[in-house]
Amino acid sequence: MNISDVMIHINEPLSEEARRSLENALRKVERVVSPGFNPGKAHLLVIAYDTEKTSTAALLEKTRAAGYTAQLVGM
């Protein structure tokens, strides 16, 4: 297992419920270890994942499929 993390910037404001829902959806992606929003920066999502089983592109697509405008940070 090779764990890495990625940060995704979400353009839309998210309620606490929306953040929890997105985190739960991302947990369903194979080998996502821990999706979570930065405290005080509700538009930044950090996801720890196994690079051997998924990709940043797949995680970004899952976020966009949930209806959000999002970009990878630092890519």
Phi, psi and omega in degrees: 000135180237103184269133175222177174222160180222148175248132178242130176266127178252126185288320184283148172289140181240134173287169177299320179297317179296320178297314179299318180298317179293318177302316180296321178296319181289330177297338180281348177287133183306127175067023168283126185271311185201101172272138178196150178271146177288130177301132179081354179224072188294356179261359180248120182249125177251132182232121172269134186207163178272115183292345178279346184242341178210177184224165176298323179298319179293321180291320177295318180297320178298320178295315179293324179296337177282358175101015183252149171272120187215154177222152171288141178259133176083012181259000000 
